[in-house]
Amino acid sequence: MAANWFLDPDFLDGSMKSRSFLDALSGSASDYALVPFFPSRHPSLDSIYRFFFNLKLIVNFSVTLLDSSYVLIKLMSNLDYSRAFYHRSYLIYNCYVKLTKWYHSLDISVESPIIPIWISFPNLRPHLFSP
């Protein structure tokens, strides 16, 4: 297995080139990315690549080191993106990692104030429910 790591400046600086409607539908462009955050330490890039490879992703992907705590994972498929992001956190070779979605204004020096919460209202009457 050959690791596919590279730094893609067009992706990181937000100057991605526009693509055709056909490319958007076929998923041929690489605009799906996750930013794993390792709060204490992170394993080697090769180990991170192997971990995501073992998730049985269907299309090739890349792993790039952003700084000492953050890594960028570029995926080529929406299905792979959904599969990888499904759990939101993993234990990769005894290193805890929390996944964040990549967006162009993401500032890795500031931890996101957005956190998922689950609220339950047992016996909520149907007329009070609205998605």
Secondary structure, 3 states (H helix, E strand, C coil): CCCCCCCCHHHHCCCCCCCCHHHHHHCCCCCEEEEEECCCCCCCHHHHHHHHHCCCCCCCEEEEECCCCEEEEEECCHHHHHHHHCCCEEEECCEEEEEEECCCCCCCCCCCCCCCCCCCCCCCCHHHCCC
